[in-house]
Amino acid sequence: MAITVQRPNLNWRERMFLPAIAAGLLITLKHFKNMIFRRTKVTMEYPEEKWDANLPEHYRGAPALVRDTDGRVRCVACQLCEFICPPRAIKIIPGEISKTDRFA
């Protein structure tokens, strides 16, 4: 059964997306000002620079798979890979893996 959602009535300013464009422009100008005057970096040059000990406070970590006692990857079906994948190409179906499966 289809659900009908009522659209809010927008005025002419909201229909032209002017507030959203202005907000995006202000964010861009803020980054530009910080880069010029404070010399803060927005992009890290990866092979030359690495985040070893000085991780920024906004860093949330990278997903990693745990290994069991046999050395095999132990996926607990936490759905994190499926959630993080931008094109939604990963589908996780929880289940048991046999001990003899050589690809596990």
N, C-alpha and C positions, 0 to 999 in steps of 0.2 A: 504494500500500500504506500503510495506516495505521500510525502509530507510537504505541505505548502508553507513556505517561510515568507512572512511579510517583509518586504524591503522598506527600510526607513526612507522617508522623504528627505532628499538632500537639497540644500540651497545651491545657487549657482557657483559659489566659491568651493563648496565641497565636491561638486561635480567636476570641477576643473583640476582637482587634486592639488590645489595650491598649498594648503597646509602641509601635506606630505612632502611636496617638493621642497618647500622652505625648510622643513625639519632635516631632510637629507642634505641640503646645501649647508646648513649650520653645522652639522656633524663633520662634513668635509672640510669646512673652513677651520673648525677647531683642530682637526688633525694637521692641517697645513700650518696653522699658527704654532702648534706644539713642535712640529718638525723644524720650522725655520728658527724660532727663538730659543727653544729649550734643547734642541738637537736630540729629541727622542726618536727612536727607530720604530717604524711601523712594521717593517719586514726584516727578517733575519736571514743573512746569507748562509745557507745551510752547510755546505761542506766545510767552509772556513770557520764558521761559528757554530757552537753547539750549546745546548742547555744542559750542562752536566750537573754542576752543583748549584747554580743560580737560576732556579726555576722561577718564572713569574708567578704572582699570587693567583692569577686567573687560570693557571694550568690545572686541569682536572685529571690528568693521567691518561694513559693509553690502555685500551682493553688488551688483556693478555690471557692466554689459555694456560691452565695449570696442568702439570704432568703427574700421573699416578706413579706407584712404586715400580711398575714395569717400564716406565719411560714413555708410555703412550699418552697422547693428549687426552685430557679428561674434561670434556665439555659438560657443564652442568645445566645447559639449556636456559641460560639467564636472559636470553633474547637481546642481549646488548649488541651483538653483531648485526642482527636484523634491524635494530633501532638506529644504529649509526650509519648504515649503508645508504648513501645519498640516492642512488637510483632504485632502491628497494629491490635489489636483485637477490637478496639472501632470504630464504624461508627456512625457519628452524622448526622441526617436528621432534619433540622430545621422545626418547626411546632408549632401550638398553642396547649396548654393543657387546657382542660375544667376545670371549677371551681369544678365540682363534682368528678373529678378523684382522688381517694383516694391514689394512688401510686405516685402521682406527688410531 
